[in-house]
Amino acid sequence: MGICLFVNWLTAYIVTLFFLDLSHVIGSSGVFALFGVFSLLAFFYIYKKLPETKGKTLPEIEALINGR
C-alpha cells in the first residue's frame, strides 16, 4: 500500500509540474489528449501483463504469478 501511495503522489506531482508548461506549448486540450494517450497505453500494458484472478484460489493465483 505504501508503494501505491508513493506512485500516486509522484504521478500527481509530475502532472502538476508539467501541466502549465505543456498547456502553453500545445494547449490545454492537447495536454488532456496526451495524458489520455498515456492512460490508454497504461491500460493496455496492465491488461496484457496482469493475469485475471477473478474466481481463482490463492494457490492458482500464486502459480500464475510464478509462471507455473
The first five atom37 places (N, CA, C, CB, O) and aatype in JSON, in Angstrom:
{
  "aatype": [12, 7, 9, 4, 10, 13, 19, 2, 17, 10, 16, 0, 18, 9, 19, 16, 10, 13, 13, 10, 3, 10, 15, 8, 19, 9, 7, 15, 15, 7, 19, 13, 0, 10, 13, 7, 19, 13, 15, 10, 10, 0, 13, 13, 18, 9, 18, 11, 11, 10, 14, 6, 16, 11, 7, 11, 16, 10, 14, 6, 9, 6, 0, 10, 9, 2, 7, 1],
  "atom_mask": [
    [1, 1, 1, 1, 1],
    [1, 1, 1, 0, 1],
    [1, 1, 1, 1, 1],
    [1, 1, 1, 1, 1],
    [1, 1, 1, 1, 1],
    [1, 1, 1, 1, 1],
    [1, 1, 1, 1, 1],
    [1, 1, 1, 1, 1],
    [1, 1, 1, 1, 1],
    [1, 1, 1, 1, 1],
    [1, 1, 1, 1, 1],
    [1, 1, 1, 1, 1],
    [1, 1, 1, 1, 1],
    [1, 1, 1, 1, 1],
    [1, 1, 1, 1, 1],
    [1, 1, 1, 1, 1],
    [1, 1, 1, 1, 1],
    [1, 1, 1, 1, 1],
    [1, 1, 1, 1, 1],
    [1, 1, 1, 1, 1],
    [1, 1, 1, 1, 1],
    [1, 1, 1, 1, 1],
    [1, 1, 1, 1, 1],
    [1, 1, 1, 1, 1],
    [1, 1, 1, 1, 1],
    [1, 1, 1, 1, 1],
    [1, 1, 1, 0, 1],
    [1, 1, 1, 1, 1],
    [1, 1, 1, 1, 1],
    [1, 1, 1, 0, 1],
    [1, 1, 1, 1, 1],
    [1, 1, 1, 1, 1],
    [1, 1, 1, 1, 1],
    [1, 1, 1, 1, 1],
    [1, 1, 1, 1, 1],
    [1, 1, 1, 0, 1],
    [1, 1, 1, 1, 1],
    [1, 1, 1, 1, 1],
    [1, 1, 1, 1, 1],
    [1, 1, 1, 1, 1],
    [1, 1, 1, 1, 1],
    [1, 1, 1, 1, 1],
    [1, 1, 1, 1, 1],
    [1, 1, 1, 1, 1],
    [1, 1, 1, 1, 1],
    [1, 1, 1, 1, 1],
    [1, 1, 1, 1, 1],
    [1, 1, 1, 1, 1],
    [1, 1, 1, 1, 1],
    [1, 1, 1, 1, 1],
    [1, 1, 1, 1, 1],
    [1, 1, 1, 1, 1],
    [1, 1, 1, 1, 1],
    [1, 1, 1, 1, 1],
    [1, 1, 1, 0, 1],
    [1, 1, 1, 1, 1],
    [1, 1, 1, 1, 1],
    [1, 1, 1, 1, 1],
    [1, 1, 1, 1, 1],
    [1, 1, 1, 1, 1],
    [1, 1, 1, 1, 1],
    [1, 1, 1, 1, 1],
    [1, 1, 1, 1, 1],
    [1, 1, 1, 1, 1],
    [1, 1, 1, 1, 1],
    [1, 1, 1, 1, 1],
    [1, 1, 1, 0, 1],
    [1, 1, 1, 1, 1]
  ],
  "atom_positions": [
    [[0.82, -1.18, 0.0], [0.0, 0.0, 0.0], [0.87, 1.25, 0.0], [-0.94, -0.01, 1.2], [0.52, 2.26, -0.61]],
    [[1.98, 1.18, 0.69], [2.89, 2.31, 0.71], [3.45, 2.62, -0.67], [0.0, 0.0, 0.0], [3.6, 3.79, -1.03]],
    [[3.76, 1.59, -1.44], [4.27, 1.79, -2.79], [3.2, 2.43, -3.67], [4.73, 0.44, -3.41], [3.5, 3.32, -4.46]],
    [[1.96, 1.98, -3.52], [0.86, 2.58, -4.31], [0.69, 4.05, -3.97], [-0.45, 1.82, -4.04], [0.51, 4.87, -4.87]],
    [[0.74, 4.39, -2.69], [0.62, 5.8, -2.29], [1.76, 6.63, -2.85], [0.58, 5.92, -0.77], [1.55, 7.75, -3.32]],
    [[2.98, 6.08, -2.8], [4.13, 6.8, -3.32], [3.99, 7.06, -4.81], [5.41, 6.01, -3.05], [4.22, 8.18, -5.28]],
    [[3.6, 6.04, -5.57], [3.44, 6.19, -7.01], [2.32, 7.18, -7.32], [3.15, 4.84, -7.68], [2.44, 7.99, -8.24]],
    [[1.23, 7.12, -6.57], [0.12, 8.05, -6.77], [0.57, 9.49, -6.56], [-1.04, 7.71, -5.82], [0.29, 10.35, -7.4]],
    [[1.25, 9.77, -5.46], [1.69, 11.14, -5.19], [2.77, 11.57, -6.18], [2.22, 11.25, -3.75], [2.81, 12.74, -6.57]],
    [[3.63, 10.66, -6.59], [4.67, 11.0, -7.55], [4.07, 11.38, -8.9], [5.63, 9.83, -7.72], [4.48, 12.38, -9.5]],
    [[3.12, 10.61, -9.38], [2.5, 10.93, -10.66], [1.66, 12.21, -10.57], [1.62, 9.77, -11.14], [1.61, 12.98, -11.52]],
    [[1.0, 12.44, -9.44], [0.26, 13.69, -9.25], [1.21, 14.88, -9.28], [-0.53, 13.66, -7.92], [0.88, 15.92, -9.86]],
    [[2.37, 14.73, -8.68], [3.37, 15.8, -8.7], [3.87, 16.05, -10.13], [4.55, 15.43, -7.79], [4.0, 17.21, -10.54]],
    [[4.13, 14.99, -10.87], [4.63, 15.14, -12.25], [3.58, 15.82, -13.12], [5.0, 13.76, -12.84], [3.91, 16.71, -13.91]],
    [[2.33, 15.41, -13.0], [1.26, 16.04, -13.78], [1.14, 17.52, -13.42], [-0.09, 15.33, -13.54], [1.03, 18.36, -14.31]],
    [[1.17, 17.83, -12.14], [1.08, 19.22, -11.69], [2.28, 20.03, -12.17], [0.98, 19.28, -10.17], [2.13, 21.2, -12.55]],
    [[3.44, 19.43, -12.15], [4.66, 20.13, -12.55], [4.66, 20.5, -14.03], [5.87, 19.27, -12.24], [5.09, 21.6, -14.39]],
    [[4.19, 19.61, -14.88], [4.28, 19.82, -16.32], [3.02, 20.37, -16.97], [4.64, 18.55, -16.96], [3.07, 20.77, -18.13]],
    [[1.9, 20.41, -16.27], [0.65, 20.79, -16.91], [0.69, 22.21, -17.5], [-0.48, 20.69, -15.92], [0.34, 22.4, -18.66]],
    [[1.11, 23.19, -16.71], [1.09, 24.57, -17.2], [2.06, 24.78, -18.36], [1.44, 25.52, -16.06], [1.72, 25.45, -19.33]],
    [[3.26, 24.21, -18.25], [4.23, 24.35, -19.34], [3.71, 23.72, -20.62], [5.57, 23.73, -18.96], [3.81, 24.3, -21.7]],
    [[3.15, 22.52, -20.5], [2.61, 21.86, -21.69], [1.4, 22.58, -22.24], [2.25, 20.42, -21.36], [1.2, 22.62, -23.45]],
    [[0.58, 23.15, -21.37], [-0.62, 23.84, -21.87], [-0.25, 25.11, -22.64], [-1.55, 24.19, -20.71], [-0.99, 25.52, -23.53]],
    [[0.87, 25.73, -22.31], [1.34, 26.89, -23.07], [1.86, 26.47, -24.44], [2.42, 27.63, -22.3], [1.76, 27.22, -25.41]],
    [[2.43, 25.26, -24.52], [3.03, 24.79, -25.77], [1.98, 24.16, -26.7], [4.14, 23.79, -25.48], [1.91, 24.51, -27.88]],
    [[1.18, 23.24, -26.18], [0.25, 22.51, -27.05], [-1.22, 22.78, -26.73], [0.51, 21.02, -26.94], [-2.1, 22.19, -27.36]],
    [[-1.5, 23.64, -25.79], [-2.88, 23.95, -25.43], [-3.42, 22.96, -24.42], [0.0, 0.0, 0.0], [-2.92, 21.85, -24.29]],
    [[-4.45, 23.38, -23.71], [-4.99, 22.52, -22.65], [-5.64, 21.27, -23.21], [-6.0, 23.29, -21.8], [-5.54, 20.2, -22.61]],
    [[-6.31, 21.37, -24.37], [-6.91, 20.16, -24.95], [-5.83, 19.19, -25.4], [-7.83, 20.52, -26.13], [-6.03, 17.98, -25.33]],
    [[-4.7, 19.7, -25.86], [-3.58, 18.84, -26.24], [-2.99, 18.12, -25.05], [0.0, 0.0, 0.0], [-2.59, 16.95, -25.15]],
    [[-2.92, 18.81, -23.92], [-2.39, 18.19, -22.71], [-3.31, 17.06, -22.25], [-2.22, 19.24, -21.58], [-2.84, 15.99, -21.89]],
    [[-4.62, 17.31, -22.26], [-5.55, 16.27, -21.86], [-5.51, 15.09, -22.83], [-6.98, 16.83, -21.77], [-5.63, 13.93, -22.41]],
    [[-5.33, 15.36, -24.11], [-5.21, 14.29, -25.09], [-3.93, 13.49, -24.85], [-5.22, 14.85, -26.52], [-3.94, 12.26, -24.93]],
    [[-2.83, 14.18, -24.55], [-1.56, 13.49, -24.27], [-1.68, 12.6, -23.04], [-0.44, 14.52, -24.06], [-1.25, 11.45, -23.06]],
    [[-2.28, 13.12, -21.97], [-2.47, 12.32, -20.76], [-3.44, 11.16, -21.02], [-2.97, 13.19, -19.61], [-3.29, 10.09, -20.44]],
    [[-4.42, 11.39, -21.88], [-5.34, 10.31, -22.26], [-4.62, 9.19, -23.0], [0.0, 0.0, 0.0], [-4.89, 8.01, -22.78]],
    [[-3.7, 9.57, -23.89], [-2.91, 8.56, -24.61], [-2.06, 7.76, -23.63], [-2.02, 9.23, -25.69], [-1.98, 6.53, -23.73]],
    [[-1.42, 8.45, -22.68], [-0.63, 7.75, -21.68], [-1.5, 6.8, -20.86], [0.07, 8.74, -20.75], [-1.07, 5.7, -20.52]],
    [[-2.72, 7.22, -20.55], [-3.63, 6.36, -19.79], [-4.03, 5.13, -20.6], [-4.88, 7.14, -19.39], [-4.1, 4.03, -20.05]],
    [[-4.28, 5.3, -21.89], [-4.6, 4.15, -22.74], [-3.42, 3.17, -22.85], [-5.01, 4.62, -24.14], [-3.6, 1.96, -22.81]],
    [[-2.22, 3.72, -23.0], [-1.04, 2.86, -23.06], [-0.87, 2.07, -21.76], [0.21, 3.7, -23.33], [-0.56, 0.89, -21.78]],
    [[-1.09, 2.75, -20.63], [-1.0, 2.06, -19.33], [-2.07, 0.98, -19.21], [-1.14, 3.08, -18.18], [-1.81, -0.1, -18.68]],
    [[-3.29, 1.28, -19.69], [-4.37, 0.3, -19.64], [-4.0, -0.96, -20.41], [-5.67, 0.9, -20.19], [-4.15, -2.07, -19.9]],
    [[-3.52, -0.8, -21.64], [-3.18, -1.97, -22.45], [-1.99, -2.73, -21.88], [-2.89, -1.55, -23.87], [-1.95, -3.96, -21.97]],
    [[-1.03, -2.03, -21.31], [0.11, -2.7, -20.68], [-0.37, -3.55, -19.51], [1.16, -1.67, -20.21], [0.02, -4.71, -19.38]],
    [[-1.2, -2.98, -18.66], [-1.72, -3.71, -17.5], [-2.6, -4.86, -17.94], [-2.5, -2.77, -16.56], [-2.55, -5.95, -17.35]],
    [[-3.42, -4.65, -18.97], [-4.29, -5.7, -19.48], [-3.49, -6.9, -19.97], [-5.17, -5.17, -20.61], [-3.9, -8.04, -19.77]],
    [[-2.35, -6.65, -20.59], [-1.52, -7.73, -21.12], [-0.68, -8.4, -20.04], [-0.63, -7.2, -22.21], [-0.47, -9.61, -20.1]],
    [[-0.19, -7.64, -19.07], [0.79, -8.15, -18.12], [0.2, -8.75, -16.85], [1.71, -7.08, -17.75], [0.8, -9.65, -16.26]],
    [[-0.96, -8.27, -16.42], [-1.53, -8.78, -15.17], [-2.53, -9.89, -15.46], [-2.21, -7.64, -14.38], [-3.42, -9.73, -16.3]],
    [[-2.39, -11.02, -14.77], [-3.34, -12.12, -15.0], [-4.69, -11.84, -14.35], [-2.76, -13.43, -14.47], [-4.78, -11.13, -13.35]],
    [[-5.73, -12.43, -14.93], [-7.07, -12.34, -14.34], [-7.13, -13.26, -13.13], [-8.18, -12.72, -15.39], [-6.72, -14.42, -13.21]],
    [[-7.63, -12.76, -12.0], [-7.66, -13.54, -10.77], [-9.08, -13.78, -10.26], [-6.86, -12.85, -9.71], [-9.26, -14.39, -9.2]],
    [[-10.09, -13.32, -10.99], [-11.46, -13.48, -10.53], [-11.84, -14.97, -10.52], [-12.44, -12.69, -11.44], [-11.68, -15.67, -11.52]],
    [[-12.33, -15.43, -9.37], [-12.79, -16.8, -9.24], [-11.68, -17.83, -9.06], [0.0, 0.0, 0.0], [-11.94, -19.03, -9.12]],
    [[-10.45, -17.38, -8.85], [-9.32, -18.3, -8.66], [-8.93, -18.36, -7.2], [-8.12, -17.87, -9.52], [-9.1, -17.4, -6.45]],
    [[-8.41, -19.5, -6.81], [-7.95, -19.66, -5.44], [-6.55, -19.05, -5.3], [-7.94, -21.16, -5.03], [-5.89, -18.75, -6.29]],
    [[-6.12, -18.88, -4.05], [-4.8, -18.31, -3.81], [-3.68, -19.16, -4.42], [-4.58, -18.17, -2.32], [-2.77, -18.58, -5.02]],
    [[-3.69, -20.48, -4.3], [-2.63, -21.26, -4.97], [-2.63, -21.11, -6.49], [-2.77, -22.74, -4.62], [-1.56, -21.11, -7.11]],
    [[-3.8, -20.97, -7.09], [-3.86, -20.75, -8.54], [-3.28, -19.4, -8.91], [-5.31, -20.85, -9.03], [-2.58, -19.28, -9.92]],
    [[-3.55, -18.38, -8.11], [-3.0, -17.04, -8.36], [-1.48, -17.07, -8.21], [-3.63, -15.99, -7.4], [-0.76, -16.5, -9.03]],
    [[-0.99, -17.73, -7.16], [0.44, -17.81, -6.97], [1.12, -18.55, -8.12], [0.75, -18.5, -5.66], [2.22, -18.18, -8.53]],
    [[0.47, -19.59, -8.65], [1.02, -20.31, -9.79], [1.07, -19.42, -11.03], [0.2, -21.57, -10.07], [2.03, -19.49, -11.8]],
    [[0.04, -18.58, -11.22], [0.05, -17.65, -12.35], [1.18, -16.65, -12.25], [-1.28, -16.92, -12.44], [1.87, -16.37, -13.23]],
    [[1.37, -16.11, -11.06], [2.42, -15.1, -10.86], [3.8, -15.71, -11.0], [2.27, -14.46, -9.48], [4.7, -15.09, -11.57]],
    [[3.98, -16.91, -10.5], [5.29, -17.56, -10.56], [5.56, -18.23, -11.9], [5.39, -18.59, -9.47], [6.65, -18.74, -12.12]],
    [[4.6, -18.23, -12.79], [4.8, -18.77, -14.14], [4.72, -20.28, -14.22], [0.0, 0.0, 0.0], [5.26, -20.88, -15.15]],
    [[4.07, -20.9, -13.26], [3.95, -22.37, -13.3], [2.65, -22.78, -13.92], [4.06, -22.96, -11.91], [2.38, -23.98, -14.04]]
  ]
}
